Amino acid sequence: MLIGGMRALIIQSLQPLAMAGVFQHSDFRDKPLNRLRRTAQYVATTTFADTETARAAGAHVRKIHAHIRGTDPVTGRAYSAEDPETLLWVHCVEVHSFFCAYRAYGGRISPEDQDRYFAESARTAALVGVAEDDVPASRGEMGEYFERMLPSLCVSVAAKEAIDFVVAPPITRDLLPFAPALRVTSAAAVGLVPRHLRRLAGIDRPRAIDAGTYATVGTAVRVLGTALKVPQQLLLPAA
């Protein structure tokens, strides 16, 4: 979840309307640990809690989203955190990033379970206002969705700042004890970004560096997960 979440932030930032809302309304630059903790708690709730608790968490997010709106300086278009298309982009990148992180660092998953995962994840999209029928319900449909979205992606000034935040996390006082773990987790996240998007974002690197993160990533995510109070089920499976 931690690796996938960082990967998701990189890719989500490439969609201008989604990035505008985050850049203008989020405190991730000033309070990164709080932001990571809130995200981890929400994912844990919607994954493992009972239905009533998950719905309450979704309702809380929707209440916050109701106040997030403005004008995107890149496209000149109005944006809203309640916009279904933007919400769909954020959802798809997030669940696909968790999937990629699991495949890379967790274990094998059959083609049938891959499709089941994406189909079931549509329920979490519905919690924040996306119609379940609009959510890609299989790995193939998810791939087609990303192909359709590719022409709309770009690296704005705000996106570059968010990407740099993940690639080279600023070590604030609250993050200082976890700095080594955060850097390893960040490197692992970058390693999972598709190469064509890395080139677009200006963060491509040799494959040897990607391979080098595997040896230490297990310890790193557990250290960072403890700091964020992330349930162990959302971290790496036991060897």
ABEGO torsion letter per residue (X at the ends): XAAAAAAAAAAAAABAAAAAAAAAABAAAABAAAAAAAAAAAAAAAAABBAAAAAAAAAAAAAAAAABBEBBAAAGBBBBAABAAAAAAAAAAAAAAAAAAAAAAAEBBBAAAAAAAAAAAAAAAAAAGBBAAABBABAAAAAAAAAAAAAABBBBAAAAAAAAAAABBBBBAAAAAAAAAAAAAAAAAAAABBAAAAAAAGABBBAAAAAAAAAAAAAAAAAAAAAAGBBAAABBBBX
